[in-house]
Amino acid sequence: MKRVALGLLAACTLAGSAFAQGRYERGGSPGDFDFYVLALSWSPGFCELDGGRGRNREQCAPGANLGFVVHGLWPQYERGYPSDCGPSGRSPSRIAMEQAEGLFPTESLARYQWRKHGSCSGSSPGDYFADARRARDKVVIPPALQKGDSEQSWTALDLERAFVAANAGLRTDMMSVSCRRGVLEEVRICFSKDLRNFRTCEEVDRSGCRARDFRVNAIR
């Protein structure tokens, strides 16, 4: 029951990502998708917006000192995305979970991401988490956000340009910035299916933050 409750809470918290990804197809065919989206959550913003729930205590505790963390690696169609493609009840082994350690802020998030998105990748749980790490390792965080010890104000375009400047081959039409209630929520970067290159993603790009500007909360 505890695992079910965690899954339901995760589903509620992460529901906002569905809008950014477009319409979903529950129970798609594993491996049948067009590209990946790497979602990097800005942990201080997440903790302000959603961190009051008990399951986020570890991520949002004072002194956690987390900046960008992996929210998920999402198989994506040109329009919409597949969801929950694996057999019900399948769960990553402890060995597979070792691949996720230190990548996702909590184990419950890693397990949820596998069920909803990783099961559509066509990979095993361990390989999916390894791919998520490989994608994360390809992204350079802009210098202005690496330390993150003071609150900043950005526009979506300026933040995208900062990522473009820090990452060779990345363009603003290959990513989007998500904000909510005037706070940076996350950055989403599109990759080719083999994770070798960044690639364009019209639907993801169009779904970005529409606020004039937003706060980037300080890391604590």
N, C-alpha and C positions, 0 to 999 in steps of 0.2 A: 504493500500500500504506500509506503514511503516513496518508492521509486515512481509510482504512478503520480503521486502528488507533486513530486519534483518536476515530472514531465509536463503536467498541466500548468504549473507556475511558469515554467520556461516558455510554454506555448503562448501564454498571455503576455509575458514580457516581450517576446520577440515577434509578436504579431505585426508590429509596425514595419518589419523588414519586408513583409509580403507586398506592400504597396510598391516599394522600390523595385521589386523583382517582377512585377506584373502578375498576370493570372497564373494560377498553379494547376497542375494536372496531378492529382493524387494517384499514386500507384503506377507511375510511368515505367518504361522499360529501362532497367539499369544499363548505363553506358550510352544511352540514346539521348544526347544533348549536343549543343553547339559550342559552348564555351563555359569558362568558369568565372565566377565573381569571388574575389577575396574581400571579405568584409572585415575591416579593422575598426574596432570600437574604441573611442576615446574614453578610457575608464573613468576619469573624473566627471565627464559629462553624463555617462551612464549612471554613475552613483548618485548624482544630483537628481536625475530624472526618475530612476527606478531603483535606487539602492536601498530604499527603506525596508525591503522585504528580507526576512531572515536568511533566506538561502544565499543572499549576496554578501553576507557578513564578511566572509574571507576576502573577497575582492575589494570591498569598500571600507575595510577597517582602517582607522588612522594609521599612517605609516606604511600602508601597503605599497605606496610608491609606484603605482602602475600608470603608464601612459597608454599608448596604443596596444591593444591586445586583440588576438584573433577571435572574432565573433563566429566566423564560419567560412568554409570554402563551398560555394554553391554552384552545382551544375545548372546551366541556364539555357533556355531556348532563345532564339532571336525575339520571340514574343512569349513571355511567361517562363515558367520553370516547372520541372518535375518535382514531386514531393513523395516521401514515404514509399519508396519503391521496393523495399526489402520485405521478406516474410515477417509477419508479426511475431514479436517475442524474441527475435534475434538480437543479441547484445554483444558488444565487443568483449573479447577476452581480456584478462589482466595483462597479458603480454601486449596485446594491441593497444591498451590504454597507456602503456609506457611510452608509446609514440606520441601521445597527446600531452604528456606531462610537461609542464612549463610553457606550453603553447597556448592553451585555453586558460582563462582565469580560474575556472572551476571544473571539476570532473563531471558534474551534472550537466554543464553546458556542452562539454565534449560529447557526452553520450547522446544528448538531445540532437546535436548537429549531425551525428552519425545517423540516427534514426530518420530524421527529416530529409537531410541533404546527401549525406555520404552514401546512403543506401541506393541512391540514384547514380552514383559515379561509375558503377561497374567494377569497382575495386574492393578488396577486402578492407575491413576496418583498419587494420594496421597500415595498409598501403594508402588509404584515404588520409589518415592522420599524417603520414609521411609526406604526402603531396601537399597538405595544408602547410606543413612546415617549410617545404621547398618553395611554395609560393610566397610565404611570409619572408623568407630569407632573400628573395629577389627584390623586395621593396625597401628602398632607403627612405627613412623618415627625414623630412626637411630639418636642417639644423635648428631652426627657430622653435621646433616642437620636440626636439630630442631631450632637452632639459626640462622644459615645461614647468619651471618653478614659480612662474607668475602668471596671473590671468592676462589673456590677450583678447583682442578683438580682430576678427577677420571677416572678409566677404568670401562667399563660396568660390568665386573665380580666382581670387588671390591665393586661397589655400590650394586650389587645383594647380595653379601656376607654380607654387612652391614645390609641390610633388613632382611636377613635370621637370623643373630645374634640377631636382635631386635624382631623377631616374631617367637614364638614357632610353629613348624609344617610347616613352610614355607621352600621351597627348591628353588634352582636356576632354576630348570626346571618347576617351577610353576609361573614364572614371566618373564618379559622382560623389558629392558631399551631402551627408544627411544631417539635418539639424531639427531640433524640436524645442519649442518654447524659448527660442533665442539662445540655445545652447548647442554646441557641436556634439553630435551623437556618434557619427562614424564616417569613415571614408571607404568607398567601395571601388575596387580596381579590377578591371576585366582582363582576363588572360585567355590565350588560346587553349584549346582542349589539352594539348600536350604540355602546357605550362611553360613553354619556351619563350613566349613573347607576350607583351601586352597587345590588346586588340580592341577595335572599336566595339561599342555596345550602345546602340541608339536608345533603346528603351531604358536602360539603366541611367544613361547620361541625362535623359529628359526628366528623370524622377528626382533630380537633386534638389537641394535646399533652395527655397524661393525667398527666404528672408533677406532683407537688405544687408544685414550683417548679423553676427552671432558671437557669443562669448566662447572662448576656449578656456575652460576652467584649469586652474593650476593643479599639478600633480601633488598629492599629499600622502 
